[in-house]
Amino acid sequence: MKTLLNCLTILFVVSIFTISACSTSENMLDNESNTEAGSVSSDDNIASENSELMELSLSDSYGANGNSIPENFKQIKQTREVERDLTRGFRVQIYSGEDVSLADSIASTFRAWSDTTIVGYQAETYTFFKAPQYRVHIGDFHEKERALSYSKLVKRLFKDAWVVYDTVEPFHVPADTVRISFVD
């Protein structure tokens, strides 16, 4: 009795599978004959429906509702301020060499010369070791143009002065309105 029940169950499953397989092949045969006759296949219908759905977005549906932006909100200009790192800037390098005593004497020479010669900005001097050389940097500038104009003044005494990108002390940077020049 149990084997008869198992056989009937298997026969039932096989018959359902056969019926569903036949119905699928009939649909495929119908689609192929319709395509040959010039009608649109179901894949094309699905593709066109998907493209229509992709073109539809939330802004389209809200626009259809008649929501509008008030005029006073349209006039607000949104500006995004870029945060600036105030410790990045430029300095003028007046010495680079292996002699620490020469670096110190050049720094003191510059301080004495700038105190009596340059008006408007008293530049700080920075002597430091960056392997394998000692370097003397002067001034703190955020804009390269200001550092270049200051280096032109410094080049009257230190012919090999040049502008370098460096970390600066924000409180030592001269104001934009400060005019740096020689003593008259």
C-alpha positions in Angstrom: 0.0 0.0 0.0 2.8 2.3 0.9 4.6 1.7 -2.4 1.4 2.3 -4.3 1.1 5.7 -2.6 4.7 6.6 -3.4 4.2 5.6 -7.0 1.1 7.7 -7.3 2.8 10.7 -5.8 5.8 10.3 -8.2 3.3 9.9 -11.1 1.5 13.1 -10.0 4.7 15.1 -9.8 5.9 13.9 -13.2 2.6 14.7 -14.8 2.6 18.3 -13.4 6.1 18.8 -14.6 5.2 17.5 -18.0 2.1 19.8 -18.3 4.1 22.9 -17.2 6.9 22.0 -19.6 4.4 21.7 -22.5 2.7 25.0 -21.6 6.1 26.8 -21.6 7.1 25.4 -25.0 3.7 26.5 -26.4 4.4 30.1 -25.2 7.8 30.0 -26.8 6.4 28.7 -30.0 3.7 31.4 -30.0 6.3 34.2 -29.3 8.6 32.9 -32.1 5.7 32.8 -34.6 4.5 36.3 -33.5 8.0 37.7 -33.9 8.3 36.3 -37.3 5.0 37.8 -38.2 6.2 41.3 -37.3 4.8 41.7 -33.8 6.8 42.8 -30.7 8.2 40.0 -28.5 7.6 39.9 -24.7 11.3 40.7 -24.2 10.9 43.9 -26.1 7.8 44.8 -24.1 9.7 44.3 -20.8 12.7 46.3 -22.1 10.4 49.2 -23.1 8.6 49.1 -19.7 12.0 49.1 -17.9 13.2 52.1 -19.9 10.0 54.0 -19.1 10.5 53.3 -15.4 14.1 54.4 -15.5 13.1 57.7 -17.0 10.6 58.3 -14.2 12.1 59.8 -11.0 10.9 61.4 -7.8 11.5 64.8 -9.1 9.1 64.0 -12.0 6.4 62.9 -9.6 6.8 66.0 -7.4 6.8 68.3 -10.4 3.5 66.8 -11.5 2.1 67.7 -8.1 2.6 71.4 -8.8 5.0 72.1 -6.0 7.1 75.2 -6.7 9.9 76.9 -4.9 9.1 80.4 -3.5 10.9 83.3 -5.2 12.7 84.4 -2.1 14.3 81.0 -1.7 15.4 81.0 -5.3 17.3 84.2 -4.7 19.5 82.7 -1.9 22.9 81.9 -3.3 24.5 79.0 -1.6 28.2 79.5 -1.3 30.4 76.9 0.3 33.5 78.3 1.9 36.5 76.2 1.4 38.3 75.7 4.6 41.9 76.9 4.3 44.8 75.4 6.2 46.4 78.5 7.7 49.6 76.7 8.5 50.5 76.1 4.9 52.2 78.9 3.0 55.6 80.2 1.7 58.9 81.3 3.1 62.0 82.7 1.6 65.1 80.5 1.9 68.4 82.4 2.1 70.8 79.6 3.0 71.1 75.8 2.6 74.4 74.2 3.6 76.2 71.9 6.0 77.8 74.5 8.2 75.7 75.3 11.3 77.8 78.3 12.4 77.4 79.8 8.9 73.6 79.3 9.0 73.4 81.1 12.4 75.6 84.0 11.2 73.5 84.4 8.0 70.3 84.5 10.2 71.7 87.1 12.5 73.0 89.1 9.5 69.6 89.1 8.0 67.9 90.2 11.2 70.3 93.2 11.6 69.9 94.1 7.9 66.1 93.9 7.9 65.7 95.9 11.1 67.5 98.8 9.5 66.4 98.4 5.9 62.9 97.0 5.5 59.8 98.8 6.6 56.3 97.4 7.2 57.2 93.8 8.1 59.8 92.3 10.4 60.2 88.8 9.2 61.0 86.0 11.6 64.1 83.9 10.8 64.0 80.1 11.1 67.2 78.0 11.3 66.7 74.3 11.2 68.3 71.1 10.1 66.8 69.0 7.4 69.2 66.1 6.5 71.8 66.6 5.3 71.8 70.4 5.4 71.0 73.4 7.7 68.6 75.9 6.2 67.6 79.4 7.0 64.1 80.5 6.1 62.6 83.9 6.6 59.1 85.3 6.7 55.6 83.8 6.7 53.3 84.3 3.7 50.1 82.7 2.6 50.3 83.9 -1.0 53.2 83.1 -3.2 53.0 86.5 -4.9 53.7 88.3 -1.6 56.6 85.9 -0.9 58.0 86.6 -4.3 57.9 90.3 -3.9 59.5 90.0 -0.5 62.2 87.8 -2.0 63.0 90.6 -4.5 63.8 92.9 -1.5 65.9 90.2 0.2 67.8 89.4 -3.0 69.6 92.8 -2.7 71.7 91.4 0.1 71.2 87.6 -0.4 71.5 86.9 -4.2 70.5 83.3 -3.9 67.3 83.8 -2.0 64.3 81.8 -3.3 60.7 81.1 -2.3 59.9 77.7 -0.8 56.6 76.0 0.1 56.6 75.5 3.9 54.6 75.4 7.1 54.1 78.9 8.4 53.1 80.5 11.7 49.7 82.0 11.0 50.2 84.8 13.6 53.4 86.0 11.9 51.8 86.4 8.4 51.6 90.1 7.5 48.1 91.5 6.8 47.0 92.0 3.2 47.0 95.7 3.7 50.7 95.9 4.9 53.0 97.5 2.4 56.6 96.2 2.6 59.3 98.4 1.3 62.8 99.8 1.9 63.5 102.7 4.3 63.7 106.0 2.4 
